[in-house]
Amino acid sequence: MKNPAIRLALIDNGRILEIRDLKELLDYGQPGDSFALAKAARARPGFAPGAANWPEHSTLPDILESFGGGIELTTLVGIPNGSGLGTSSILGTVILAVIRRLTGRPLHQREISHHGLRRE
């Protein structure tokens, strides 16, 4: 990929977001941000400086280049937001497990569960 980026695609609402800057990736606390869960699950376990042995002052292009290129995450959830069925917890935990596997970090169920709880 010439200009590596993180692309988040939400099939449920037909939206796509390309992230090329760490500041945008780490900005996942805004109310109403439909990409917040995907950003948080991506940033915390592996794509933020210090999270997966990246140098503290790395840029997102540096991290993605070291990683081997850009990443696309596409999600489809057939359950409405706010249903109370725990969909965001499940989706966040699955994304976390995938990112940990992609970054070559061991998958410990207890640790993944605790990350999921902290993210909520």
URKA-V974975 format. One line per field, one symbol per residue. psi: psi as a letter, one per 20 degrees, with the letter a starting at -180 (. if undefined). Layout:
psi=???
This chain:
psi=pgnqrppppohgjkqppppjphghgimjjppjoijgghgghgggiikqpihlkqqhkqrghgghghhjarqpopqoojpqqjhjjjghggghhgggggghghjkqqooggggghggghh.
